[in-house]
Amino acid sequence: MQITGERTLVSGCAGEENGYNTQLLYFTCSSLSKDDRHLFLITDKNGNPNVMVRDLITGQERILTDNNKGIMKSYVYFACNPGKGLSKASVCLDPERNIVYYIQDNQICSADLNGNSRVLADVPDGRMTAFTHVSQDGKLLCVPMTDGRCLDYDPETEGSGLDSRPVYDIDGRVQEEKLSSYLCVYDTQTGHLLYEKTIPLCWITHVQFNPADPEIIMFNHEWSSFDCGIRRIWIYDHRRDEIIRVRTEGTDTLGNTRGYPRKRGDWVCHEMWSDDGKIIIYHGGYENGPAMVGRYEPDSGRYWEIALPDDYNAYGHFTMDHDCNLVCDGYFKFPEEVKMVRENSTDNGPDPHKKDGAYITRVLPDWDEGTLTWTALCRHDSDWLGQDAHPHPIYAHSGKQVFFNSRSGNYVKVYSAAIPE
């Protein structure tokens, strides 16, 4: 096995002098227009984070937002400005219509390809926001919110490390103080709040509309302080006003050739819908066992999980293309390879794996046989320090390229790698 190509710089200063940071939008949405011509990014090239679009044919870049107040405090950006600045976690793209949605100065906004922006609604006082999502038809925007107390700091709980993560157990506080999260769904044309679903004893940071049915929203319990294997992933069916647990305990897992049962003590993360809304993929690790990647089919209630080799122990993410092929930024290593020792003192969540993955890999699953075929596309060599430096690879809509973040010097930049024929 060998590396099939090299990474190509897409956006960011080519040198380290006078540099700036540029990153993709979060992986729960695409960063690319449907025709793969325009790449939507977050950049601080003007001194403050703003949303930018890059024409991949001409190379022209245009800033779409007008933020000069830094980063707004939210999930992942813990020590930033309460209610002021751009919420970097909030930016999501409607790739069909080339409209980005974002939160700035506690206002929910949108901007089109030409930078024409408008305010849709205000974030209610006392709420903390996270990663948003727009429905496939472009009509609905879901903004997850949690009672602001979840991220309240005081001198004894002030955050530490590069990401200034609070030293207390956030989900533990949510349970002890009986805090709630809210699925807030807005009309993207009028800005009207269509409904707000309260989820008690929950800290929601990821939401995703089912691509085939916007009445169904997948959401998470972030950094579960207990039972992560069965508390992480949930579905809200608005039509029936029903909340459904996605991953349960059990041994009825297809393709699981190594025989690990699903347990509440497992670690599960980074759920994602397929394009047709028929399957959910996720990844994580078995309790006292190896890493794994899983698939769930809501209609049948069936699970497929594939345990990774024991030495594939580097934290990473799995995302899909339109044909359900996977791409990953961690786990993989070559046989007998001695991995570089990376600093992992910051951005350490509850996951059991080190953040020292170095490759972007194309991963072809055979779910029934329980096998994964890995192809190393390139090295990303990101230092993984802080959320922005997570590669979070995504496929182009054509499936011919992968785009990802990397900081292997002083700045986060965006790169691409070609998919071999």
TORKOL-4160 file (C-alpha; in steps of 0.2 Angstrom, whole numbers, padded with zeros to 4 digits, m for minus):
421
<pt num="1" X="0000" Y="0000" Z="0000"/>
<pt num="2" X="0006" Y="0018" Z="m0004"/>
<pt num="3" X="0000" Y="0035" Z="m0004"/>
<pt num="4" X="m0009" Y="0039" Z="m0021"/>
<pt num="5" X="m0006" Y="0058" Z="m0022"/>
<pt num="6" X="m0001" Y="0074" Z="m0013"/>
<pt num="7" X="m0011" Y="0088" Z="m0005"/>
<pt num="8" X="m0014" Y="0104" Z="m0015"/>
<pt num="9" X="m0016" Y="0121" Z="m0006"/>
<pt num="10" X="m0033" Y="0128" Z="m0010"/>
<pt num="11" X="m0035" Y="0143" Z="0001"/>
<pt num="12" X="m0023" Y="0151" Z="0014"/>
<pt num="13" X="m0007" Y="0161" Z="0013"/>
<pt num="14" X="0006" Y="0150" Z="0003"/>
<pt num="15" X="0020" Y="0156" Z="0015"/>
<pt num="16" X="0020" Y="0158" Z="0034"/>
<pt num="17" X="0024" Y="0177" Z="0034"/>
<pt num="18" X="0009" Y="0188" Z="0036"/>
<pt num="19" X="m0002" Y="0173" Z="0037"/>
<pt num="20" X="m0020" Y="0170" Z="0041"/>
<pt num="21" X="m0032" Y="0156" Z="0045"/>
<pt num="22" X="m0044" Y="0148" Z="0033"/>
<pt num="23" X="m0055" Y="0133" Z="0036"/>
<pt num="24" X="m0070" Y="0124" Z="0029"/>
<pt num="25" X="m0087" Y="0125" Z="0036"/>
<pt num="26" X="m0091" Y="0111" Z="0049"/>
<pt num="27" X="m0093" Y="0094" Z="0041"/>
<pt num="28" X="m0112" Y="0092" Z="0045"/>
<pt num="29" X="m0115" Y="0102" Z="0029"/>
<pt num="30" X="m0105" Y="0104" Z="0013"/>
<pt num="31" X="m0094" Y="0118" Z="0010"/>
<pt num="32" X="m0096" Y="0117" Z="m0009"/>
<pt num="33" X="m0109" Y="0124" Z="m0021"/>
<pt num="34" X="m0118" Y="0110" Z="m0030"/>
<pt num="35" X="m0108" Y="0112" Z="m0046"/>
<pt num="36" X="m0092" Y="0111" Z="m0036"/>
<pt num="37" X="m0087" Y="0129" Z="m0042"/>
<pt num="38" X="m0088" Y="0139" Z="m0026"/>
<pt num="39" X="m0080" Y="0134" Z="m0010"/>
<pt num="40" X="m0087" Y="0143" Z="0006"/>
<pt num="41" X="m0075" Y="0146" Z="0020"/>
<pt num="42" X="m0071" Y="0155" Z="0036"/>
<pt num="43" X="m0056" Y="0166" Z="0036"/>
<pt num="44" X="m0048" Y="0179" Z="0047"/>
<pt num="45" X="m0038" Y="0186" Z="0033"/>
<pt num="46" X="m0045" Y="0204" Z="0038"/>
<pt num="47" X="m0041" Y="0202" Z="0056"/>
<pt num="48" X="m0058" Y="0195" Z="0061"/>
<pt num="49" X="m0067" Y="0179" Z="0056"/>
<pt num="50" X="m0079" Y="0181" Z="0042"/>
<pt num="51" X="m0087" Y="0170" Z="0029"/>
<pt num="52" X="m0078" Y="0170" Z="0012"/>
<pt num="53" X="m0082" Y="0161" Z="m0005"/>
<pt num="54" X="m0068" Y="0156" Z="m0017"/>
<pt num="55" X="m0071" Y="0153" Z="m0035"/>
<pt num="56" X="m0062" Y="0137" Z="m0039"/>
<pt num="57" X="m0060" Y="0141" Z="m0057"/>
<pt num="58" X="m0055" Y="0159" Z="m0057"/>
<pt num="59" X="m0047" Y="0160" Z="m0039"/>
<pt num="60" X="m0057" Y="0175" Z="m0035"/>
<pt num="61" X="m0062" Y="0177" Z="m0016"/>
<pt num="62" X="m0076" Y="0187" Z="m0009"/>
<pt num="63" X="m0080" Y="0191" Z="0009"/>
<pt num="64" X="m0098" Y="0188" Z="0012"/>
<pt num="65" X="m0100" Y="0194" Z="0030"/>
<pt num="66" X="m0096" Y="0210" Z="0039"/>
<pt num="67" X="m0089" Y="0205" Z="0056"/>
<pt num="68" X="m0077" Y="0216" Z="0066"/>
<pt num="69" X="m0080" Y="0210" Z="0084"/>
<pt num="70" X="m0070" Y="0193" Z="0084"/>
<pt num="71" X="m0077" Y="0176" Z="0088"/>
<pt num="72" X="m0094" Y="0174" Z="0097"/>
<pt num="73" X="m0094" Y="0162" Z="0112"/>
<pt num="74" X="m0103" Y="0145" Z="0108"/>
<pt num="75" X="m0099" Y="0127" Z="0108"/>
<pt num="76" X="m0081" Y="0124" Z="0104"/>
<pt num="77" X="m0077" Y="0142" Z="0105"/>
<pt num="78" X="m0079" Y="0143" Z="0124"/>
<pt num="79" X="m0068" Y="0158" Z="0129"/>
<pt num="80" X="m0074" Y="0170" Z="0116"/>
<pt num="81" X="m0086" Y="0185" Z="0116"/>
<pt num="82" X="m0103" Y="0182" Z="0124"/>
<pt num="83" X="m0116" Y="0188" Z="0111"/>
<pt num="84" X="m0104" Y="0197" Z="0100"/>
<pt num="85" X="m0094" Y="0193" Z="0084"/>
<pt num="86" X="m0096" Y="0179" Z="0072"/>
<pt num="87" X="m0101" Y="0162" Z="0079"/>
<pt num="88" X="m0089" Y="0151" Z="0069"/>
<pt num="89" X="m0099" Y="0136" Z="0074"/>
<pt num="90" X="m0115" Y="0143" Z="0066"/>
<pt num="91" X="m0110" Y="0144" Z="0048"/>
<pt num="92" X="m0120" Y="0132" Z="0037"/>
<pt num="93" X="m0122" Y="0131" Z="0018"/>
<pt num="94" X="m0137" Y="0128" Z="0007"/>
<pt num="95" X="m0127" Y="0121" Z="m0008"/>
<pt num="96" X="m0142" Y="0121" Z="m0020"/>
<pt num="97" X="m0145" Y="0140" Z="m0018"/>
<pt num="98" X="m0128" Y="0146" Z="m0013"/>
<pt num="99" X="m0134" Y="0154" Z="0003"/>
<pt num="100" X="m0125" Y="0153" Z="0019"/>
<pt num="101" X="m0133" Y="0155" Z="0036"/>
<pt num="102" X="m0124" Y="0161" Z="0052"/>
<pt num="103" X="m0125" Y="0169" Z="0069"/>
<pt num="104" X="m0117" Y="0186" Z="0071"/>
<pt num="105" X="m0120" Y="0197" Z="0087"/>
<pt num="106" X="m0133" Y="0185" Z="0092"/>
<pt num="107" X="m0143" Y="0188" Z="0076"/>
<pt num="108" X="m0147" Y="0174" Z="0064"/>
<pt num="109" X="m0142" Y="0179" Z="0047"/>
<pt num="110" X="m0141" Y="0174" Z="0029"/>
<pt num="111" X="m0130" Y="0179" Z="0014"/>
<pt num="112" X="m0130" Y="0175" Z="m0004"/>
<pt num="113" X="m0116" Y="0172" Z="m0016"/>
<pt num="114" X="m0114" Y="0191" Z="m0019"/>
<pt num="115" X="m0114" Y="0195" Z="m0001"/>
<pt num="116" X="m0132" Y="0202" Z="0000"/>
<pt num="117" X="m0136" Y="0198" Z="0018"/>
<pt num="118" X="m0151" Y="0200" Z="0029"/>
<pt num="119" X="m0156" Y="0196" Z="0047"/>
<pt num="120" X="m0169" Y="0182" Z="0050"/>
<pt num="121" X="m0171" Y="0182" Z="0069"/>
<pt num="122" X="m0163" Y="0186" Z="0086"/>
<pt num="123" X="m0156" Y="0172" Z="0097"/>
<pt num="124" X="m0166" Y="0173" Z="0113"/>
<pt num="125" X="m0157" Y="0180" Z="0129"/>
<pt num="126" X="m0149" Y="0167" Z="0140"/>
<pt num="127" X="m0146" Y="0154" Z="0126"/>
<pt num="128" X="m0130" Y="0146" Z="0120"/>
<pt num="129" X="m0129" Y="0141" Z="0101"/>
<pt num="130" X="m0120" Y="0128" Z="0092"/>
<pt num="131" X="m0119" Y="0120" Z="0074"/>
<pt num="132" X="m0134" Y="0124" Z="0064"/>
<pt num="133" X="m0141" Y="0115" Z="0048"/>
<pt num="134" X="m0152" Y="0120" Z="0034"/>
<pt num="135" X="m0165" Y="0108" Z="0026"/>
<pt num="136" X="m0162" Y="0100" Z="0009"/>
<pt num="137" X="m0176" Y="0110" Z="0001"/>
<pt num="138" X="m0169" Y="0126" Z="0008"/>
<pt num="139" X="m0185" Y="0131" Z="0018"/>
<pt num="140" X="m0180" Y="0127" Z="0036"/>
<pt num="141" X="m0165" Y="0132" Z="0047"/>
<pt num="142" X="m0162" Y="0122" Z="0063"/>
<pt num="143" X="m0153" Y="0132" Z="0077"/>
<pt num="144" X="m0149" Y="0121" Z="0092"/>
<pt num="145" X="m0149" Y="0131" Z="0108"/>
<pt num="146" X="m0145" Y="0126" Z="0126"/>
<pt num="147" X="m0148" Y="0136" Z="0142"/>
<pt num="148" X="m0133" Y="0147" Z="0144"/>
<pt num="149" X="m0129" Y="0141" Z="0161"/>
<pt num="150" X="m0121" Y="0126" Z="0153"/>
<pt num="151" X="m0106" Y="0137" Z="0148"/>
<pt num="152" X="m0106" Y="0149" Z="0162"/>
<pt num="153" X="m0088" Y="0152" Z="0169"/>
<pt num="154" X="m0082" Y="0158" Z="0186"/>
<pt num="155" X="m0065" Y="0159" Z="0193"/>
<pt num="156" X="m0065" Y="0141" Z="0199"/>
<pt num="157" X="m0071" Y="0133" Z="0182"/>
<pt num="158" X="m0062" Y="0145" Z="0170"/>
<pt num="159" X="m0057" Y="0135" Z="0154"/>
<pt num="160" X="m0039" Y="0129" Z="0151"/>
<pt num="161" X="m0029" Y="0124" Z="0136"/>
<pt num="162" X="m0029" Y="0130" Z="0118"/>
<pt num="163" X="m0048" Y="0129" Z="0117"/>
<pt num="164" X="m0051" Y="0135" Z="0135"/>
<pt num="165" X="m0063" Y="0121" Z="0138"/>
<pt num="166" X="m0071" Y="0122" Z="0155"/>
<pt num="167" X="m0064" Y="0111" Z="0168"/>
<pt num="168" X="m0081" Y="0105" Z="0174"/>
<pt num="169" X="m0091" Y="0092" Z="0166"/>
<pt num="170" X="m0103" Y="0101" Z="0155"/>
<pt num="171" X="m0115" Y="0087" Z="0153"/>
<pt num="172" X="m0114" Y="0084" Z="0172"/>
<pt num="173" X="m0119" Y="0102" Z="0175"/>
<pt num="174" X="m0134" Y="0100" Z="0163"/>
<pt num="175" X="m0140" Y="0084" Z="0172"/>
<pt num="176" X="m0137" Y="0091" Z="0190"/>
<pt num="177" X="m0145" Y="0108" Z="0187"/>
<pt num="178" X="m0159" Y="0101" Z="0175"/>
<pt num="179" X="m0154" Y="0112" Z="0160"/>
<pt num="180" X="m0162" Y="0110" Z="0143"/>
<pt num="181" X="m0158" Y="0111" Z="0125"/>
<pt num="182" X="m0170" Y="0117" Z="0111"/>
<pt num="183" X="m0172" Y="0113" Z="0093"/>
<pt num="184" X="m0177" Y="0130" Z="0086"/>
<pt num="185" X="m0183" Y="0128" Z="0068"/>
<pt num="186" X="m0185" Y="0144" Z="0057"/>
<pt num="187" X="m0193" Y="0148" Z="0041"/>
<pt num="188" X="m0178" Y="0154" Z="0030"/>
<pt num="189" X="m0189" Y="0166" Z="0020"/>
<pt num="190" X="m0198" Y="0175" Z="0034"/>
<pt num="191" X="m0187" Y="0172" Z="0048"/>
<pt num="192" X="m0202" Y="0166" Z="0059"/>
<pt num="193" X="m0199" Y="0153" Z="0072"/>
<pt num="194" X="m0210" Y="0139" Z="0066"/>
<pt num="195" X="m0208" Y="0128" Z="0082"/>
<pt num="196" X="m0196" Y="0125" Z="0097"/>
<pt num="197" X="m0194" Y="0108" Z="0104"/>
<pt num="198" X="m0188" Y="0107" Z="0122"/>
<pt num="199" X="m0176" Y="0092" Z="0125"/>
<pt num="200" X="m0173" Y="0091" Z="0144"/>
<pt num="201" X="m0157" Y="0086" Z="0152"/>
<pt num="202" X="m0148" Y="0088" Z="0136"/>
<pt num="203" X="m0133" Y="0098" Z="0128"/>
<pt num="204" X="m0136" Y="0098" Z="0109"/>
<pt num="205" X="m0122" Y="0104" Z="0098"/>
<pt num="206" X="m0125" Y="0095" Z="0082"/>
<pt num="207" X="m0142" Y="0095" Z="0072"/>
<pt num="208" X="m0145" Y="0088" Z="0054"/>
<pt num="209" X="m0162" Y="0087" Z="0045"/>
<pt num="210" X="m0165" Y="0071" Z="0036"/>
<pt num="211" X="m0162" Y="0075" Z="0018"/>
<pt num="212" X="m0177" Y="0066" Z="0012"/>
<pt num="213" X="m0189" Y="0073" Z="0026"/>
<pt num="214" X="m0186" Y="0089" Z="0035"/>
<pt num="215" X="m0199" Y="0084" Z="0048"/>
<pt num="216" X="m0186" Y="0073" Z="0055"/>
<pt num="217" X="m0170" Y="0080" Z="0064"/>
<pt num="218" X="m0156" Y="0070" Z="0070"/>
<pt num="219" X="m0147" Y="0078" Z="0086"/>
<pt num="220" X="m0135" Y="0073" Z="0099"/>
<pt num="221" X="m0131" Y="0073" Z="0117"/>
<pt num="222" X="m0113" Y="0081" Z="0117"/>
<pt num="223" X="m0099" Y="0074" Z="0128"/>
<pt num="224" X="m0111" Y="0062" Z="0137"/>
<pt num="225" X="m0105" Y="0060" Z="0155"/>
<pt num="226" X="m0113" Y="0043" Z="0156"/>
<pt num="227" X="m0120" Y="0030" Z="0144"/>
<pt num="228" X="m0111" Y="0038" Z="0129"/>
<pt num="229" X="m0114" Y="0022" Z="0119"/>
<pt num="230" X="m0133" Y="0024" Z="0119"/>
<pt num="231" X="m0135" Y="0043" Z="0123"/>
<pt num="232" X="m0126" Y="0051" Z="0109"/>
<pt num="233" X="m0138" Y="0050" Z="0094"/>
<pt num="234" X="m0156" Y="0054" Z="0094"/>
<pt num="235" X="m0170" Y="0058" Z="0081"/>
<pt num="236" X="m0184" Y="0070" Z="0083"/>
<pt num="237" X="m0199" Y="0066" Z="0072"/>
<pt num="238" X="m0209" Y="0083" Z="0072"/>
<pt num="239" X="m0224" Y="0075" Z="0063"/>
<pt num="240" X="m0227" Y="0063" Z="0077"/>
<pt num="241" X="m0218" Y="0074" Z="0091"/>
<pt num="242" X="m0208" Y="0059" Z="0095"/>
<pt num="243" X="m0190" Y="0057" Z="0101"/>
<pt num="244" X="m0181" Y="0041" Z="0096"/>
<pt num="245" X="m0165" Y="0034" Z="0102"/>
<pt num="246" X="m0154" Y="0028" Z="0088"/>
<pt num="247" X="m0141" Y="0017" Z="0095"/>
<pt num="248" X="m0146" Y="0004" Z="0108"/>
<pt num="249" X="m0137" Y="m0010" Z="0118"/>
<pt num="250" X="m0137" Y="m0027" Z="0109"/>
<pt num="251" X="m0128" Y="m0041" Z="0099"/>
<pt num="252" X="m0139" Y="m0040" Z="0084"/>
<pt num="253" X="m0126" Y="m0031" Z="0073"/>
<pt num="254" X="m0123" Y="m0037" Z="0055"/>
<pt num="255" X="m0105" Y="m0037" Z="0048"/>
<pt num="256" X="m0097" Y="m0037" Z="0065"/>
<pt num="257" X="m0085" Y="m0050" Z="0062"/>
<pt num="258" X="m0076" Y="m0048" Z="0079"/>
<pt num="259" X="m0091" Y="m0050" Z="0089"/>
<pt num="260" X="m0092" Y="m0034" Z="0100"/>
<pt num="261" X="m0109" Y="m0031" Z="0107"/>
<pt num="262" X="m0116" Y="m0013" Z="0107"/>
<pt num="263" X="m0115" Y="m0007" Z="0125"/>
<pt num="264" X="m0119" Y="0009" Z="0135"/>
<pt num="265" X="m0101" Y="0011" Z="0140"/>
<pt num="266" X="m0095" Y="0013" Z="0122"/>
<pt num="267" X="m0090" Y="0029" Z="0115"/>
<pt num="268" X="m0100" Y="0035" Z="0099"/>
<pt num="269" X="m0098" Y="0051" Z="0089"/>
<pt num="270" X="m0100" Y="0061" Z="0073"/>
<pt num="271" X="m0116" Y="0055" Z="0066"/>
<pt num="272" X="m0121" Y="0059" Z="0048"/>
<pt num="273" X="m0136" Y="0055" Z="0036"/>
<pt num="274" X="m0134" Y="0048" Z="0019"/>
<pt num="275" X="m0141" Y="0058" Z="0005"/>
<pt num="276" X="m0157" Y="0048" Z="0003"/>
<pt num="277" X="m0160" Y="0049" Z="0022"/>
<pt num="278" X="m0161" Y="0030" Z="0024"/>
<pt num="279" X="m0145" Y="0027" Z="0034"/>
<pt num="280" X="m0135" Y="0035" Z="0047"/>
<pt num="281" X="m0116" Y="0032" Z="0049"/>
<pt num="282" X="m0106" Y="0036" Z="0065"/>
<pt num="283" X="m0090" Y="0031" Z="0073"/>
<pt num="284" X="m0082" Y="0028" Z="0090"/>
<pt num="285" X="m0075" Y="0014" Z="0100"/>
<pt num="286" X="m0080" Y="m0001" Z="0110"/>
<pt num="287" X="m0079" Y="m0001" Z="0129"/>
<pt num="288" X="m0062" Y="m0008" Z="0133"/>
<pt num="289" X="m0061" Y="m0013" Z="0114"/>
<pt num="290" X="m0055" Y="m0006" Z="0097"/>
<pt num="291" X="m0062" Y="0009" Z="0087"/>
<pt num="292" X="m0076" Y="0006" Z="0075"/>
<pt num="293" X="m0087" Y="0013" Z="0062"/>
<pt num="294" X="m0106" Y="0010" Z="0062"/>
<pt num="295" X="m0121" Y="0011" Z="0051"/>
<pt num="296" X="m0139" Y="0011" Z="0056"/>
<pt num="297" X="m0155" Y="0009" Z="0045"/>
<pt num="298" X="m0170" Y="0018" Z="0054"/>
<pt num="299" X="m0183" Y="0009" Z="0043"/>
<pt num="300" X="m0177" Y="m0008" Z="0048"/>
<pt num="301" X="m0169" Y="m0005" Z="0065"/>
<pt num="302" X="m0153" Y="m0014" Z="0059"/>
<pt num="303" X="m0135" Y="m0010" Z="0064"/>
<pt num="304" X="m0119" Y="m0014" Z="0055"/>
<pt num="305" X="m0103" Y="m0010" Z="0064"/>
<pt num="306" X="m0085" Y="m0014" Z="0059"/>
<pt num="307" X="m0071" Y="m0015" Z="0072"/>
<pt num="308" X="m0055" Y="m0007" Z="0066"/>
<pt num="309" X="m0038" Y="m0015" Z="0068"/>
<pt num="310" X="m0031" Y="m0013" Z="0086"/>
<pt num="311" X="m0017" Y="m0001" Z="0080"/>
<pt num="312" X="m0029" Y="0010" Z="0071"/>
<pt num="313" X="m0031" Y="0021" Z="0087"/>
<pt num="314" X="m0029" Y="0038" Z="0081"/>
<pt num="315" X="m0045" Y="0049" Z="0083"/>
<pt num="316" X="m0053" Y="0054" Z="0066"/>
<pt num="317" X="m0069" Y="0058" Z="0057"/>
<pt num="318" X="m0079" Y="0048" Z="0044"/>
<pt num="319" X="m0089" Y="0057" Z="0031"/>
<pt num="320" X="m0098" Y="0051" Z="0015"/>
<pt num="321" X="m0100" Y="0055" Z="m0003"/>
<pt num="322" X="m0116" Y="0054" Z="m0013"/>
<pt num="323" X="m0113" Y="0035" Z="m0015"/>
<pt num="324" X="m0109" Y="0032" Z="0003"/>
<pt num="325" X="m0091" Y="0030" Z="0001"/>
<pt num="326" X="m0081" Y="0036" Z="0016"/>
<pt num="327" X="m0067" Y="0048" Z="0019"/>
<pt num="328" X="m0057" Y="0048" Z="0035"/>
<pt num="329" X="m0044" Y="0059" Z="0043"/>
<pt num="330" X="m0038" Y="0048" Z="0057"/>
<pt num="331" X="m0036" Y="0030" Z="0062"/>
<pt num="332" X="m0026" Y="0023" Z="0047"/>
<pt num="333" X="m0008" Y="0019" Z="0048"/>
<pt num="334" X="0004" Y="0009" Z="0038"/>
<pt num="335" X="0010" Y="m0008" Z="0044"/>
<pt num="336" X="0025" Y="m0006" Z="0056"/>
<pt num="337" X="0024" Y="0013" Z="0054"/>
<pt num="338" X="0030" Y="0023" Z="0070"/>
<pt num="339" X="0018" Y="0038" Z="0071"/>
<pt num="340" X="0025" Y="0055" Z="0075"/>
<pt num="341" X="0022" Y="0059" Z="0094"/>
<pt num="342" X="0010" Y="0074" Z="0094"/>
<pt num="343" X="0006" Y="0086" Z="0108"/>
<pt num="344" X="m0012" Y="0081" Z="0114"/>
<pt num="345" X="m0014" Y="0092" Z="0129"/>
<pt num="346" X="m0028" Y="0102" Z="0122"/>
<pt num="347" X="m0045" Y="0099" Z="0114"/>
<pt num="348" X="m0046" Y="0082" Z="0124"/>
<pt num="349" X="m0064" Y="0077" Z="0124"/>
<pt num="350" X="m0071" Y="0061" Z="0131"/>
<pt num="351" X="m0065" Y="0051" Z="0116"/>
<pt num="352" X="m0052" Y="0037" Z="0120"/>
<pt num="353" X="m0041" Y="0040" Z="0105"/>
<pt num="354" X="m0026" Y="0051" Z="0103"/>
<pt num="355" X="m0026" Y="0065" Z="0090"/>
<pt num="356" X="m0011" Y="0060" Z="0080"/>
<pt num="357" X="m0019" Y="0054" Z="0063"/>
<pt num="358" X="m0009" Y="0060" Z="0048"/>
<pt num="359" X="m0018" Y="0054" Z="0033"/>
<pt num="360" X="m0033" Y="0058" Z="0022"/>
<pt num="361" X="m0040" Y="0041" Z="0017"/>
<pt num="362" X="m0053" Y="0035" Z="0006"/>
<pt num="363" X="m0062" Y="0021" Z="0014"/>
<pt num="364" X="m0074" Y="0008" Z="0005"/>
<pt num="365" X="m0085" Y="m0002" Z="0017"/>
<pt num="366" X="m0092" Y="m0019" Z="0014"/>
<pt num="367" X="m0105" Y="m0018" Z="0028"/>
<pt num="368" X="m0111" Y="m0036" Z="0026"/>
<pt num="369" X="m0094" Y="m0043" Z="0025"/>
<pt num="370" X="m0088" Y="m0032" Z="0039"/>
<pt num="371" X="m0073" Y="m0026" Z="0029"/>
<pt num="372" X="m0065" Y="m0009" Z="0025"/>
<pt num="373" X="m0053" Y="m0005" Z="0011"/>
<pt num="374" X="m0042" Y="0010" Z="0015"/>
<pt num="375" X="m0033" Y="0020" Z="0002"/>
<pt num="376" X="m0021" Y="0034" Z="0008"/>
<pt num="377" X="m0024" Y="0049" Z="m0003"/>
<pt num="378" X="m0011" Y="0060" Z="0005"/>
<pt num="379" X="m0004" Y="0066" Z="0022"/>
<pt num="380" X="m0013" Y="0080" Z="0030"/>
<pt num="381" X="m0001" Y="0082" Z="0044"/>
<pt num="382" X="m0012" Y="0093" Z="0054"/>
<pt num="383" X="m0007" Y="0096" Z="0073"/>
<pt num="384" X="m0025" Y="0094" Z="0078"/>
<pt num="385" X="m0023" Y="0107" Z="0091"/>
<pt num="386" X="m0040" Y="0115" Z="0093"/>
<pt num="387" X="m0056" Y="0112" Z="0083"/>
<pt num="388" X="m0051" Y="0123" Z="0068"/>
<pt num="389" X="m0036" Y="0112" Z="0065"/>
<pt num="390" X="m0046" Y="0096" Z="0064"/>
<pt num="391" X="m0046" Y="0091" Z="0045"/>
<pt num="392" X="m0064" Y="0087" Z="0044"/>
<pt num="393" X="m0063" Y="0080" Z="0026"/>
<pt num="394" X="m0077" Y="0082" Z="0014"/>
<pt num="395" X="m0080" Y="0075" Z="m0004"/>
<pt num="396" X="m0083" Y="0086" Z="m0018"/>
<pt num="397" X="m0101" Y="0083" Z="m0025"/>
<pt num="398" X="m0093" Y="0075" Z="m0040"/>
<pt num="399" X="m0084" Y="0063" Z="m0029"/>
<pt num="400" X="m0067" Y="0067" Z="m0038"/>
<pt num="401" X="m0059" Y="0077" Z="m0024"/>
<pt num="402" X="m0058" Y="0078" Z="m0005"/>
<pt num="403" X="m0056" Y="0095" Z="0004"/>
<pt num="404" X="m0049" Y="0096" Z="0021"/>
<pt num="405" X="m0041" Y="0108" Z="0034"/>
<pt num="406" X="m0023" Y="0107" Z="0041"/>
<pt num="407" X="m0012" Y="0116" Z="0052"/>
<pt num="408" X="0006" Y="0110" Z="0049"/>
<pt num="409" X="0014" Y="0127" Z="0052"/>
<pt num="410" X="0007" Y="0142" Z="0061"/>
<pt num="411" X="m0009" Y="0144" Z="0052"/>
<pt num="412" X="m0024" Y="0133" Z="0047"/>
<pt num="413" X="m0026" Y="0131" Z="0028"/>
<pt num="414" X="m0038" Y="0122" Z="0016"/>
<pt num="415" X="m0031" Y="0109" Z="0005"/>
<pt num="416" X="m0038" Y="0096" Z="m0008"/>
<pt num="417" X="m0033" Y="0079" Z="m0014"/>
<pt num="418" X="m0038" Y="0070" Z="m0029"/>
<pt num="419" X="m0048" Y="0053" Z="m0029"/>
<pt num="420" X="m0038" Y="0041" Z="m0040"/>
<pt num="421" X="m0048" Y="0034" Z="m0055"/>
